[in-house]
Amino acid sequence: MANAPDHAQRDSLHYRAMRDIVEQMQDDVPGKIEITKEGIVHDMMAPAGLHELTALRLRKRLEKVMPEELAAHTGTPDVENVPQGIMRHPDIMVIAENDMEVDGSLDPLTLIAAIEVVSRSNPDNDWVSKLRDYPLLGVPVYAIFDPRTGTGAVLSEIHATPEGPRYAIRKDFVYGEDVTIGEWTISTDGLPLYA
């Protein structure tokens, strides 16, 4: 009788199976597909319109104040931690260009910050799931911009809790205020709101 795989092997096999499914679906299914501890997350609506305009304005503002060797990247690939069983795709990743010189997914430990623009269709993905996953991945700063309410938060200082790593500091803001993400301060004036 063969021994059953241990917990880590079973989790790794489970994650690989989900990763294979995501790779097969990615080009044929609209929206964004990610993997969390709970399973596959599918945001049915592809980011468009005001969501993308917000990400564009944030990217441009950050790149004006950051050193040239850093990027506020809005494209692919994903960030992935196979042992944790998490694959995420931030709307904007602040990362050194040198750290992007890899094949496949980016190492989440190379991110300086992850920035999300809350979607209309699945706000809990940004406010709950990613709030849990980004500290697990070791992303030092997580900024959330919510066009539904014209508010947001910047989270930092990962620390250990009984539930796992979490952010210790949360700074809420209202659109119109300046916001500091990592070492850089940008304006939130003129960011669009959902109707």
N, CA, C and O atoms as a DFTB+ gen file, in Angstrom:
780 C
 N C O
     1  1       0.841      -1.182       0.000
     2  2       0.000       0.000       0.000
     3  2       0.882       1.241       0.000
     4  3       1.795       1.357       0.817
     5  1       0.618       2.147      -0.895
     6  2       1.415       3.369      -1.022
     7  2       1.038       4.343       0.075
     8  3      -0.115       4.415       0.501
     9  1       2.025       5.083       0.521
    10  2       1.769       6.105       1.523
    11  2       1.047       7.284       0.884
    12  3       1.356       7.663      -0.245
    13  1       0.092       7.862       1.595
    14  2      -0.595       9.063       1.111
    15  2       0.385      10.224       1.131
    16  3       1.227      10.306       2.025
    17  1       0.289      11.123       0.157
    18  2       1.204      12.270       0.163
    19  2       0.985      13.120       1.414
    20  3      -0.136      13.253       1.903
    21  1       2.076      13.689       1.919
    22  2       1.920      14.541       3.090
    23  2       1.186      15.828       2.712
    24  3       0.930      16.087       1.536
    25  1       0.856      16.622       3.716
    26  2       0.052      17.830       3.530
    27  2       0.684      18.790       2.516
    28  3      -0.012      19.338       1.662
    29  1       2.000      18.991       2.610
    30  2       2.678      19.929       1.707
    31  2       2.630      19.427       0.269
    32  3       2.403      20.210      -0.654
    33  1       2.842      18.125       0.071
    34  2       2.770      17.566      -1.284
    35  2       1.365      17.696      -1.855
    36  3       1.188      18.043      -3.023
    37  1       0.371      17.416      -1.021
    38  2      -1.016      17.514      -1.466
    39  2      -1.354      18.951      -1.848
    40  3      -1.992      19.188      -2.874
    41  1      -0.929      19.910      -1.026
    42  2      -1.167      21.324      -1.335
    43  2      -0.473      21.723      -2.633
    44  3      -1.043      22.453      -3.444
    45  1       0.757      21.247      -2.832
    46  2       1.504      21.575      -4.037
    47  2       0.818      20.991      -5.274
    48  3       0.721      21.664      -6.300
    49  1       0.350      19.764      -5.187
    50  2      -0.364      19.140      -6.306
    51  2      -1.672      19.872      -6.598
    52  3      -2.040      20.075      -7.755
    53  1      -2.357      20.258      -5.545
    54  2      -3.618      21.001      -5.688
    55  2      -3.365      22.339      -6.375
    56  3      -4.111      22.728      -7.274
    57  1      -2.314      23.046      -5.953
    58  2      -1.978      24.332      -6.564
    59  2      -1.602      24.150      -8.031
    60  3      -2.062      24.910      -8.883
    61  1      -0.772      23.156      -8.337
    62  2      -0.375      22.901      -9.720
    63  2      -1.596      22.636     -10.600
    64  3      -1.664      23.117     -11.731
    65  1      -2.561      21.869     -10.080
    66  2      -3.782      21.587     -10.848
    67  2      -4.546      22.878     -11.119
    68  3      -5.023      23.094     -12.233
    69  1      -4.668      23.748     -10.097
    70  2      -5.354      25.032     -10.304
    71  2      -4.583      25.893     -11.302
    72  3      -5.187      26.556     -12.146
    73  1      -3.254      25.886     -11.209
    74  2      -2.419      26.684     -12.114
    75  2      -2.613      26.219     -13.554
    76  3      -2.702      27.038     -14.470
    77  1      -2.678      24.903     -13.752
    78  2      -2.916      24.359     -15.096
    79  2      -4.271      24.802     -15.636
    80  3      -4.391      25.138     -16.814
    81  1      -5.286      24.804     -14.781
    82  2      -6.628      25.240     -15.195
    83  2      -6.599      26.709     -15.598
    84  3      -7.160      27.085     -16.627
    85  1      -5.947      27.538     -14.788
    86  2      -5.863      28.971     -15.083
    87  2      -5.161      29.193     -16.421
    88  3      -5.618      29.999     -17.231
    89  1      -4.061      28.489     -16.660
    90  2      -3.332      28.655     -17.917
    91  2      -4.192      28.275     -19.119
    92  3      -4.118      28.922     -20.164
    93  1      -5.008      27.231     -18.978
    94  2      -5.870      26.806     -20.073
    95  2      -7.005      27.801     -20.324
    96  3      -7.418      27.998     -21.467
    97  1      -7.507      28.424     -19.260
    98  2      -8.663      29.311     -19.368
    99  2      -8.298      30.742     -19.740
   100  3      -9.113      31.453     -20.328
   101  1      -7.098      31.169     -19.410
   102  2      -6.723      32.574     -19.455
   103  2      -7.075      33.289     -20.762
   104  3      -7.597      34.404     -20.730
   105  1      -6.803      32.679     -21.878
   106  2      -7.033      33.356     -23.157
   107  2      -8.482      33.291     -23.619
   108  3      -8.893      34.082     -24.467
   109  1      -9.253      32.371     -23.081
   110  2     -10.622      32.146     -23.562
   111  2     -11.706      32.714     -22.659
   112  3     -12.870      32.770     -23.057
   113  1     -11.350      33.134     -21.461
   114  2     -12.338      33.585     -20.492
   115  2     -12.111      35.070     -20.216
   116  3     -10.984      35.476     -19.934
   117  1     -13.165      35.887     -20.294
   118  2     -12.979      37.317     -20.011
   119  2     -12.680      37.551     -18.532
   120  3     -13.026      36.739     -17.674
   121  1     -12.037      38.670     -18.260
   122  2     -11.768      39.040     -16.877
   123  2     -10.390      38.595     -16.429
   124  3      -9.538      38.227     -17.237
   125  1     -10.194      38.639     -15.127
   126  2      -8.907      38.344     -14.521
   127  2      -9.051      37.090     -13.660
   128  3     -10.019      36.961     -12.911
   129  1      -8.099      36.170     -13.763
   130  2      -8.132      34.925     -13.006
   131  2      -6.907      34.884     -12.102
   132  3      -5.779      35.073     -12.559
   133  1      -7.138      34.634     -10.809
   134  2      -6.064      34.556      -9.831
   135  2      -6.290      33.330      -8.959
   136  3      -7.360      32.723      -8.988
   137  1      -5.265      32.969      -8.179
   138  2      -5.371      31.826      -7.273
   139  2      -5.084      32.302      -5.854
   140  3      -4.095      32.989      -5.602
   141  1      -5.969      31.922      -4.931
   142  2      -5.796      32.247      -3.514
   143  2      -5.811      30.955      -2.717
   144  3      -5.921      29.866      -3.280
   145  1      -5.700      31.084      -1.412
   146  2      -5.785      29.917      -0.527
   147  2      -7.142      29.227      -0.649
   148  3      -7.248      28.022      -0.419
   149  1      -8.178      29.985      -1.011
   150  2      -9.528      29.419      -1.128
   151  2      -9.774      28.766      -2.480
   152  3     -10.734      28.010      -2.633
   153  1      -8.930      29.042      -3.455
   154  2      -9.118      28.476      -4.784
   155  2      -8.981      29.542      -5.858
   156  3      -8.323      30.562      -5.655
   157  1      -9.601      29.299      -6.991
   158  2      -9.513      30.206      -8.136
   159  2     -10.501      31.352      -7.955
   160  3     -11.668      31.138      -7.627
   161  1     -10.014      32.575      -8.177
   162  2     -10.843      33.772      -8.142
   163  2     -10.968      34.274      -9.570
   164  3      -9.966      34.494     -10.251
   165  1     -12.203      34.452     -10.019
   166  2     -12.425      34.947     -11.374
   167  2     -13.240      36.228     -11.283
   168  3     -14.416      36.206     -10.921
   169  1     -12.606      37.332     -11.613
   170  2     -13.308      38.603     -11.704
   171  2     -13.860      38.665     -13.121
   172  3     -13.124      38.912     -14.075
   173  1     -15.165      38.437     -13.248
   174  2     -15.819      38.263     -14.543
   175  2     -15.618      39.439     -15.492
   176  3     -15.481      39.250     -16.701
   177  1     -15.600      40.634     -14.954
   178  2     -15.505      41.816     -15.803
   179  2     -14.035      42.156     -16.029
   180  3     -13.278      42.327     -15.074
   181  1     -13.645      42.251     -17.271
   182  2     -12.301      42.717     -17.578
   183  2     -12.229      44.190     -17.173
   184  3     -13.137      44.963     -17.478
   185  1     -11.146      44.582     -16.483
   186  2     -11.038      45.990     -16.116
   187  2     -11.142      46.874     -17.348
   188  3     -10.497      46.620     -18.365
   189  1     -11.953      47.904     -17.249
   190  2     -12.153      48.787     -18.393
   191  2     -12.509      50.177     -17.891
   192  3     -12.727      50.391     -16.698
   193  1     -12.561      51.112     -18.826
   194  2     -13.055      52.447     -18.543
   195  2     -12.394      53.113     -17.364
   196  3     -11.180      53.315     -17.348
   197  1     -13.201      53.455     -16.375
   198  2     -12.725      54.242     -15.239
   199  2     -11.705      53.492     -14.382
   200  3     -10.813      54.107     -13.798
   201  1     -11.831      52.182     -14.307
   202  2     -10.841      51.365     -13.589
   203  2      -9.468      51.545     -14.239
   204  3      -8.483      51.822     -13.554
   205  1      -9.410      51.389     -15.550
   206  2      -8.146      51.508     -16.270
   207  2      -7.625      52.941     -16.271
   208  3      -6.414      53.155     -16.210
   209  1      -8.521      53.928     -16.340
   210  2      -8.103      55.324     -16.280
   211  2      -7.456      55.627     -14.927
   212  3      -6.450      56.334     -14.864
   213  1      -8.026      55.097     -13.854
   214  2      -7.438      55.274     -12.525
   215  2      -6.039      54.671     -12.486
   216  3      -5.099      55.318     -12.024
   217  1      -5.893      53.440     -12.963
   218  2      -4.580      52.785     -12.962
   219  2      -3.574      53.577     -13.808
   220  3      -2.417      53.730     -13.416
   221  1      -4.011      54.075     -14.959
   222  2      -3.131      54.860     -15.831
   223  2      -2.643      56.117     -15.119
   224  3      -1.448      56.413     -15.128
   225  1      -3.563      56.856     -14.503
   226  2      -3.174      58.108     -13.824
   227  2      -2.240      57.829     -12.651
   228  3      -1.278      58.564     -12.430
   229  1      -2.525      56.765     -11.900
   230  2      -1.650      56.418     -10.774
   231  2      -0.259      56.041     -11.276
   232  3       0.745      56.479     -10.715
   233  1      -0.198      55.236     -12.323
   234  2       1.092      54.818     -12.886
   235  2       1.908      56.027     -13.328
   236  3       3.091      56.130     -13.004
   237  1       1.283      56.940     -14.065
   238  2       1.996      58.127     -14.554
   239  2       2.497      58.990     -13.392
   240  3       3.625      59.482     -13.419
   241  1       1.656      59.168     -12.378
   242  2       2.047      60.012     -11.240
   243  2       3.200      59.385     -10.469
   244  3       4.122      60.085     -10.052
   245  1       3.155      58.085     -10.280
   246  2       4.245      57.417      -9.573
   247  2       5.549      57.500     -10.368
   248  3       6.605      57.782      -9.802
   249  1       5.476      57.257     -11.664
   250  2       6.704      57.241     -12.452
   251  2       7.348      58.623     -12.541
   252  3       8.545      58.723     -12.810
   253  1       6.582      59.684     -12.321
   254  2       7.158      61.037     -12.298
   255  2       8.028      61.259     -11.060
   256  3       8.974      62.044     -11.107
   257  1       7.720      60.577      -9.952
   258  2       8.436      60.844      -8.698
   259  2       9.410      59.737      -8.308
   260  3      10.211      59.924      -7.392
   261  1       9.361      58.600      -8.975
   262  2      10.248      57.478      -8.638
   263  2      11.552      57.576      -9.419
   264  3      11.597      58.219     -10.468
   265  1      12.614      56.944      -8.919
   266  2      13.856      56.880      -9.705
   267  2      13.619      56.132     -11.021
   268  3      12.728      55.289     -11.125
   269  1      14.425      56.460     -12.000
   270  2      14.237      55.908     -13.342
   271  2      14.349      54.386     -13.399
   272  3      13.731      53.753     -14.254
   273  1      15.133      53.792     -12.496
   274  2      15.313      52.331     -12.539
   275  2      14.110      51.557     -11.991
   276  3      14.078      50.328     -12.050
   277  1      13.130      52.277     -11.462
   278  2      11.911      51.633     -10.971
   279  2      10.781      51.826     -11.972
   280  3      10.772      52.776     -12.754
   281  1       9.822      50.894     -11.926
   282  2       8.667      50.975     -12.817
   283  2       7.390      50.823     -12.006
   284  3       7.342      50.087     -11.020
   285  1       6.367      51.529     -12.437
   286  2       5.008      51.287     -11.947
   287  2       4.350      50.481     -13.066
   288  3       3.727      51.035     -13.971
   289  1       4.504      49.176     -12.980
   290  2       4.177      48.266     -14.080
   291  2       2.710      47.840     -14.030
   292  3       2.210      47.454     -12.973
   293  1       2.020      47.911     -15.170
   294  2       0.595      47.567     -15.213
   295  2       0.292      46.355     -16.081
   296  3      -0.879      46.041     -16.294
   297  1       1.280      45.681     -16.576
   298  2       1.018      44.549     -17.463
   299  2       1.213      43.206     -16.797
   300  3       1.105      43.067     -15.579
   301  1       1.504      42.218     -17.629
   302  2       1.790      40.893     -17.124
   303  2       3.289      40.810     -16.877
   304  3       4.005      41.688     -17.359
   305  1       3.802      39.850     -16.184
   306  2       3.161      38.635     -15.687
   307  2       2.576      38.810     -14.294
   308  3       2.574      39.903     -13.728
   309  1       2.087      37.715     -13.766
   310  2       1.559      37.679     -12.412
   311  2       2.707      37.638     -11.410
   312  3       3.870      37.470     -11.779
   313  1       2.355      37.794     -10.133
   314  2       3.289      37.479      -9.054
   315  2       2.810      36.167      -8.453
   316  3       1.611      35.940      -8.295
   317  1       3.761      35.312      -8.123
   318  2       3.374      33.965      -7.720
   319  2       4.317      33.435      -6.654
   320  3       5.531      33.625      -6.722
   321  1       3.730      32.765      -5.662
   322  2       4.488      32.044      -4.660
   323  2       3.919      30.633      -4.629
   324  3       2.875      30.386      -4.026
   325  1       4.612      29.717      -5.281
   326  2       4.116      28.344      -5.410
   327  2       3.970      27.665      -4.048
   328  3       2.935      27.046      -3.804
   329  1       4.964      27.749      -3.138
   330  2       4.786      27.085      -1.841
   331  2       3.568      27.608      -1.056
   332  3       2.919      26.844      -0.341
   333  1       3.262      28.903      -1.191
   334  2       2.079      29.457      -0.520
   335  2       0.796      29.118      -1.267
   336  3      -0.292      29.184      -0.696
   337  1       0.918      28.754      -2.544
   338  2      -0.261      28.443      -3.349
   339  2      -1.054      29.684      -3.726
   340  3      -2.285      29.666      -3.740
   341  1      -0.329      30.775      -4.036
   342  2      -0.983      32.049      -4.356
   343  2      -0.408      32.615      -5.644
   344  3       0.810      32.675      -5.817
   345  1      -1.287      33.029      -6.542
   346  2      -0.903      33.735      -7.755
   347  2      -1.832      34.948      -7.883
   348  3      -3.050      34.801      -7.981
   349  1      -1.250      36.122      -7.880
   350  2      -2.024      37.358      -7.956
   351  2      -1.539      38.209      -9.121
   352  3      -0.423      38.048      -9.614
   353  1      -2.405      39.113      -9.542
   354  2      -2.052      40.035     -10.623
   355  2      -2.436      41.449     -10.188
   356  3      -3.553      41.895     -10.450
   357  1      -1.515      42.158      -9.525
   358  2      -1.821      43.528      -9.102
   359  2      -2.112      44.423     -10.302
   360  3      -1.559      44.231     -11.385
   361  1      -2.988      45.405     -10.093
   362  2      -3.244      46.385     -11.157
   363  2      -1.971      47.152     -11.477
   364  3      -1.687      47.431     -12.642
   365  1      -1.200      47.495     -10.440
   366  2       0.089      48.179     -10.615
   367  2       1.089      47.526      -9.662
   368  3       0.790      47.296      -8.490
   369  1       2.265      47.235     -10.178
   370  2       3.356      46.710      -9.358
   371  2       4.501      47.708      -9.390
   372  3       4.989      48.053     -10.466
   373  1       4.934      48.175      -8.233
   374  2       6.135      49.005      -8.161
   375  2       7.296      48.043      -7.973
   376  3       7.369      47.316      -6.982
   377  1       8.208      48.053      -8.950
   378  2       9.277      47.058      -8.986
   379  2      10.469      47.630      -9.733
   380  3      10.309      48.469     -10.620
   381  1      11.657      47.179      -9.376
   382  2      12.853      47.560     -10.127
   383  2      12.825      46.860     -11.477
   384  3      12.467      45.686     -11.571
   385  1      13.203      47.590     -12.522
   386  2      13.219      46.981     -13.855
   387  2      14.092      45.732     -13.884
   388  3      13.745      44.759     -14.555
   389  1      15.214      45.736     -13.175
   390  2      16.096      44.561     -13.135
   391  2      15.375      43.325     -12.614
   392  3      15.657      42.210     -13.054
   393  1      14.452      43.513     -11.686
   394  2      13.731      42.378     -11.107
   395  2      12.674      41.811     -12.044
   396  3      12.073      40.775     -11.759
   397  1      12.450      42.497     -13.166
   398  2      11.499      42.006     -14.160
   399  2      12.172      41.138     -15.217
   400  3      11.499      40.593     -16.091
   401  1      13.480      41.008     -15.143
   402  2      14.230      40.238     -16.138
   403  2      14.183      38.750     -15.809
   404  3      15.211      38.128     -15.541
   405  1      12.978      38.193     -15.835
   406  2      12.770      36.773     -15.543
   407  2      11.780      36.208     -16.549
   408  3      10.977      36.937     -17.133
   409  1      11.854      34.895     -16.740
   410  2      10.830      34.210     -17.523
   411  2       9.756      33.750     -16.547
   412  3      10.070      33.273     -15.457
   413  1       8.513      33.888     -16.927
   414  2       7.425      33.438     -16.059
   415  2       7.025      34.497     -15.057
   416  3       7.260      35.689     -15.259
   417  1       6.421      34.048     -13.978
   418  2       5.881      34.944     -12.954
   419  2       6.981      35.680     -12.211
   420  3       8.110      35.204     -12.096
   421  1       6.618      36.860     -11.708
   422  2       7.547      37.652     -10.900
   423  2       7.556      37.133      -9.469
   424  3       6.549      36.633      -8.967
   425  1       8.704      37.261      -8.824
   426  2       8.838      36.905      -7.415
   427  2       8.189      38.015      -6.595
   428  3       8.615      39.166      -6.690
   429  1       7.161      37.702      -5.786
   430  2       6.502      38.765      -5.021
   431  2       7.428      39.475      -4.043
   432  3       7.156      40.610      -3.653
   433  1       8.518      38.825      -3.639
   434  2       9.457      39.461      -2.716
   435  2      10.243      40.590      -3.373
   436  3      10.895      41.372      -2.681
   437  1      10.190      40.685      -4.708
   438  2      10.876      41.783      -5.397
   439  2       9.990      43.015      -5.535
   440  3      10.479      44.082      -5.905
   441  1       8.700      42.888      -5.247
   442  2       7.807      44.040      -5.341
   443  2       8.105      45.032      -4.228
   444  3       8.356      44.646      -3.086
   445  1       8.074      46.298      -4.568
   446  2       8.189      47.367      -3.580
   447  2       6.794      47.704      -3.064
   448  3       6.613      48.037      -1.892
   449  1       5.807      47.609      -3.961
   450  2       4.412      47.852      -3.584
   451  2       3.492      47.198      -4.606
   452  3       3.839      47.038      -5.776
   453  1       2.316      46.829      -4.128
   454  2       1.221      46.373      -4.998
   455  2       0.099      47.382      -4.845
   456  3      -0.233      47.796      -3.734
   457  1      -0.485      47.775      -5.972
   458  2      -1.565      48.763      -5.954
   459  2      -2.761      48.162      -6.679
   460  3      -2.636      47.622      -7.778
   461  1      -3.917      48.267      -6.045
   462  2      -5.147      47.757      -6.638
   463  2      -6.163      48.880      -6.766
   464  3      -6.295      49.728      -5.883
   465  1      -6.879      48.866      -7.888
   466  2      -8.040      49.724      -8.093
   467  2      -9.244      48.805      -7.929
   468  3      -9.404      47.842      -8.679
   469  1     -10.084      49.105      -6.953
   470  2     -11.201      48.226      -6.624
   471  2     -12.150      48.119      -7.815
   472  3     -12.533      49.124      -8.414
   473  1     -12.520      46.890      -8.143
   474  2     -13.456      46.679      -9.243
   475  2     -14.888      46.759      -8.727
   476  3     -15.164      46.507      -7.554
   477  1     -15.776      47.113      -9.626
   478  2     -17.200      47.149      -9.261
   479  2     -17.730      45.754      -8.987
   480  3     -18.559      45.559      -8.098
   481  1     -17.250      44.784      -9.756
   482  2     -17.851      43.453      -9.727
   483  2     -17.394      42.591      -8.554
   484  3     -18.107      41.663      -8.172
   485  1     -16.220      42.870      -7.968
   486  2     -15.723      42.004      -6.901
   487  2     -14.858      42.787      -5.915
   488  3     -13.660      42.522      -5.815
   489  1     -15.438      43.751      -5.179
   490  2     -14.626      44.581      -4.287
   491  2     -13.963      43.801      -3.155
   492  3     -12.897      44.195      -2.684
   493  1     -14.576      42.696      -2.708
   494  2     -13.974      41.916      -1.623
   495  2     -12.643      41.301      -2.025
   496  3     -11.813      41.017      -1.161
   497  1     -12.424      41.091      -3.310
   498  2     -11.147      40.556      -3.757
   499  2     -10.013      41.499      -3.355
   500  3      -8.952      41.045      -2.928
   501  1     -10.233      42.817      -3.490
   502  2      -9.200      43.789      -3.127
   503  2      -9.181      44.103      -1.635
   504  3      -8.108      44.196      -1.039
   505  1     -10.352      44.267      -1.027
   506  2     -10.449      44.695       0.365
   507  2     -10.291      43.555       1.379
   508  3      -9.969      43.812       2.539
   509  1     -10.510      42.311       0.966
   510  2     -10.428      41.196       1.914
   511  2      -9.340      40.203       1.499
   512  3      -8.360      40.016       2.219
   513  1      -9.516      39.571       0.341
   514  2      -8.598      38.502      -0.064
   515  2      -7.167      38.997      -0.281
   516  3      -6.219      38.385       0.212
   517  1      -7.007      40.093      -1.011
   518  2      -5.655      40.590      -1.276
   519  2      -5.046      41.222      -0.023
   520  3      -3.827      41.224       0.149
   521  1      -5.891      41.751       0.836
   522  2      -5.411      42.280       2.113
   523  2      -4.790      41.160       2.947
   524  3      -3.883      41.406       3.743
   525  1      -5.276      39.936       2.767
   526  2      -4.705      38.764       3.433
   527  2      -3.506      38.229       2.651
   528  3      -2.486      37.879       3.245
   529  1      -3.624      38.162       1.311
   530  2      -2.603      37.486       0.508
   531  2      -1.314      38.280       0.338
   532  3      -0.234      37.690       0.366
   533  1      -1.387      39.593       0.165
   534  2      -0.164      40.343      -0.088
   535  2       0.834      40.277       1.072
   536  3       2.029      40.144       0.809
   537  1       0.415      40.361       2.337
   538  2       1.426      40.163       3.387
   539  2       1.955      38.726       3.426
   540  3       3.121      38.511       3.758
   541  1       1.109      37.735       3.089
   542  2       1.587      36.350       2.996
   543  2       2.675      36.229       1.939
   544  3       3.622      35.459       2.103
   545  1       2.540      36.986       0.856
   546  2       3.522      36.968      -0.221
   547  2       4.760      37.800       0.100
   548  3       5.765      37.713      -0.607
   549  1       4.696      38.607       1.159
   550  2       5.827      39.448       1.539
   551  2       5.872      40.795       0.849
   552  3       6.913      41.453       0.856
   553  1       4.757      41.226       0.245
   554  2       4.705      42.534      -0.422
   555  2       4.672      43.611       0.671
   556  3       3.710      43.664       1.437
   557  1       5.693      44.468       0.764
   558  2       5.806      45.369       1.909
   559  2       4.758      46.476       1.991
   560  3       4.423      46.927       3.086
   561  1       4.237      46.920       0.844
   562  2       3.239      47.997       0.838
   563  2       2.106      47.595      -0.099
   564  3       2.336      47.138      -1.219
   565  1       0.878      47.774       0.382
   566  2      -0.308      47.493      -0.422
   567  2      -1.201      48.727      -0.378
   568  3      -1.637      49.147       0.694
   569  1      -1.472      49.307      -1.552
   570  2      -2.334      50.490      -1.647
   571  2      -3.606      50.125      -2.395
   572  3      -3.564      49.471      -3.437
   573  1      -4.741      50.558      -1.848
   574  2      -6.050      50.281      -2.435
   575  2      -6.715      51.614      -2.777
   576  3      -6.813      52.503      -1.932
   577  1      -7.169      51.742      -4.028
   578  2      -7.918      52.912      -4.476
   579  2      -9.310      52.435      -4.848
   580  3      -9.465      51.516      -5.652
   581  1     -10.334      53.067      -4.256
   582  2     -11.709      52.595      -4.436
   583  2     -12.563      53.646      -5.136
   584  3     -13.076      54.556      -4.484
   585  1     -12.726      53.533      -6.464
   586  2     -13.533      54.507      -7.203
   587  2     -15.028      54.443      -6.878
   588  3     -15.783      55.314      -7.308
   589  1     -15.463      53.443      -6.138
   590  2     -16.870      53.386      -5.719
   591  2     -17.160      54.465      -4.685
   592  3     -18.254      55.028      -4.660
   593  1     -16.167      54.756      -3.821
   594  2     -16.375      55.659      -2.692
   595  2     -15.458      56.874      -2.695
   596  3     -15.666      57.808      -1.921
   597  1     -14.438      56.872      -3.567
   598  2     -13.470      57.962      -3.556
   599  2     -12.589      57.928      -2.328
   600  3     -12.179      58.969      -1.817
   601  1     -12.299      56.724      -1.855
   602  2     -11.461      56.543      -0.672
   603  2     -10.430      55.462      -0.963
   604  3     -10.446      54.842      -2.026
   605  1      -9.542      55.247      -0.014
   606  2      -8.572      54.174      -0.149
   607  2      -7.763      54.024       1.112
   608  3      -8.028      54.673       2.124
   609  1      -6.766      53.156       1.039
   610  2      -5.899      52.897       2.184
   611  2      -4.542      52.444       1.687
   612  3      -4.429      51.803       0.642
   613  1      -3.506      52.787       2.452
   614  2      -2.162      52.284       2.212
   615  2      -1.782      51.473       3.438
   616  3      -1.827      51.966       4.564
   617  1      -1.407      50.221       3.203
   618  2      -1.073      49.298       4.287
   619  2       0.394      48.929       4.208
   620  3       0.940      48.735       3.122
   621  1       1.038      48.832       5.384
   622  2       2.473      48.534       5.410
   623  2       2.843      47.888       6.739
   624  3       1.990      47.661       7.598
   625  1       4.133      47.598       6.890
   626  2       4.699      47.018       8.103
   627  2       4.099      45.641       8.404
   628  3       3.248      45.500       9.282
   629  1       4.552      44.647       7.672
   630  2       4.081      43.276       7.890
   631  2       4.568      42.795       9.249
   632  3       5.731      42.975       9.612
   633  1       3.659      42.182       9.987
   634  2       4.030      41.600      11.280
   635  2       3.279      40.284      11.461
   636  3       2.266      40.039      10.805
   637  1       3.784      39.447      12.355
   638  2       3.180      38.137      12.603
   639  2       1.946      38.281      13.491
   640  3       1.942      39.053      14.450
   641  1       0.905      37.531      13.158
   642  2      -0.297      37.428      13.990
   643  2      -0.666      35.951      14.071
   644  3      -0.123      35.144      13.316
   645  1      -1.576      35.577      14.967
   646  2      -2.002      34.171      15.026
   647  2      -2.617      33.681      13.712
   648  3      -2.580      32.485      13.420
   649  1      -3.181      34.597      12.919
   650  2      -3.783      34.223      11.636
   651  2      -2.770      34.241      10.491
   652  3      -3.124      33.939       9.351
   653  1      -1.525      34.590      10.780
   654  2      -0.488      34.685       9.752
   655  2      -0.036      36.120       9.592
   656  3      -0.510      36.998      10.313
   657  1       0.874      36.379       8.658
   658  2       1.370      37.743       8.468
   659  2       0.243      38.698       8.074
   660  3      -0.617      38.367       7.257
   661  1       0.269      39.885       8.673
   662  2      -0.722      40.922       8.369
   663  2      -0.009      42.271       8.380
   664  3       1.098      42.402       8.902
   665  1      -0.675      43.278       7.787
   666  2      -0.131      44.639       7.832
   667  2      -0.476      45.269       9.169
   668  3      -1.605      45.162       9.647
   669  1       0.517      45.932       9.771
   670  2       0.324      46.564      11.079
   671  2      -0.157      48.002      10.958
   672  3      -0.830      48.510      11.854
   673  1       0.186      48.660       9.854
   674  2      -0.152      50.080       9.704
   675  2      -1.121      50.244       8.539
   676  3      -0.918      49.710       7.448
   677  1      -2.184      51.003       8.812
   678  2      -3.165      51.324       7.771
   679  2      -3.409      52.829       7.807
   680  3      -3.781      53.388       8.838
   681  1      -3.191      53.476       6.653
   682  2      -3.446      54.910       6.532
   683  2      -4.544      55.101       5.500
   684  3      -4.329      54.900       4.305
   685  1      -5.722      55.489       5.970
   686  2      -6.857      55.732       5.085
   687  2      -6.732      57.114       4.456
   688  3      -6.131      58.018       5.036
   689  1      -7.300      57.268       3.271
   690  2      -7.295      58.564       2.602
   691  2      -8.587      58.746       1.827
   692  3      -9.327      57.798       1.564
   693  1      -8.832      60.003       1.469
   694  2      -9.981      60.390       0.655
   695  2      -9.421      60.993      -0.625
   696  3      -8.434      61.727      -0.583
   697  1     -10.042      60.690      -1.763
   698  2      -9.601      61.282      -3.021
   699  2      -9.546      62.801      -2.864
   700  3     -10.437      63.412      -2.274
   701  1      -8.488      63.390      -3.400
   702  2      -8.225      64.808      -3.250
   703  2      -7.024      65.042      -2.346
   704  3      -6.364      66.077      -2.444
   705  1      -6.734      64.080      -1.461
   706  2      -5.576      64.175      -0.573
   707  2      -4.346      63.600      -1.267
   708  3      -4.458      62.791      -2.188
   709  1      -3.177      64.029      -0.812
   710  2      -1.952      63.378      -1.250
   711  2      -1.825      62.055      -0.503
   712  3      -2.251      61.935       0.646
   713  1      -1.236      61.066      -1.166
   714  2      -1.064      59.753      -0.557
   715  2       0.383      59.319      -0.769
   716  3       0.961      59.539      -1.832
   717  1       0.959      58.694       0.265
   718  2       2.333      58.217       0.192
   719  2       2.331      56.701       0.061
   720  3       1.775      55.989       0.897
   721  1       2.963      56.226      -1.002
   722  2       3.098      54.796      -1.270
   723  2       4.588      54.499      -1.241
   724  3       5.335      54.936      -2.117
   725  1       5.013      53.760      -0.238
   726  2       6.450      53.538      -0.061
   727  2       7.111      54.851       0.278
   728  3       6.792      55.469       1.294
   729  1       8.035      55.285      -0.569
   730  2       8.772      56.537      -0.346
   731  2       8.233      57.692      -1.165
   732  3       8.778      58.794      -1.100
   733  1       7.165      57.468      -1.942
   734  2       6.746      58.461      -2.920
   735  2       5.341      58.964      -2.647
   736  3       4.427      58.185      -2.376
   737  1       5.184      60.270      -2.722
   738  2       3.888      60.898      -2.483
   739  2       3.317      61.397      -3.804
   740  3       3.996      62.061      -4.587
   741  1       2.049      61.058      -4.032
   742  2       1.366      61.487      -5.250
   743  2       0.012      62.085      -4.876
   744  3      -0.511      61.851      -3.786
   745  1      -0.532      62.851      -5.793
   746  2      -1.854      63.434      -5.605
   747  2      -2.934      62.438      -6.018
   748  3      -2.725      61.618      -6.912
   749  1      -4.085      62.518      -5.362
   750  2      -5.242      61.730      -5.791
   751  2      -6.285      62.624      -6.453
   752  3      -7.386      62.167      -6.761
   753  1      -5.946      63.905      -6.677
   754  2      -6.853      64.810      -7.387
   755  2      -7.149      64.256      -8.778
   756  3      -6.261      63.722      -9.443
   757  1      -8.387      64.385      -9.209
   758  2      -8.751      64.028     -10.562
   759  2      -8.894      62.544     -10.828
   760  3      -9.086      62.142     -11.975
   761  1      -8.804      61.718      -9.793
   762  2      -9.049      60.288     -10.024
   763  2     -10.558      60.090     -10.204
   764  3     -11.345      60.637      -9.431
   765  1     -10.965      59.324     -11.200
   766  2     -12.399      59.195     -11.493
   767  2     -13.131      58.349     -10.466
   768  3     -12.547      57.505      -9.786
   769  1     -14.436      58.606     -10.377
   770  2     -15.333      57.828      -9.531
   771  2     -16.287      57.047     -10.423
   772  3     -16.690      57.524     -11.484
   773  1     -16.647      55.844      -9.986
   774  2     -17.681      55.102     -10.711
   775  2     -19.010      55.837     -10.562
   776  3     -19.266      56.463      -9.534
   777  1     -19.842      55.760     -11.576
   778  2     -21.158      56.420     -11.525
   779  2     -22.039      55.724     -10.505
   780  3     -23.187      56.123     -10.307
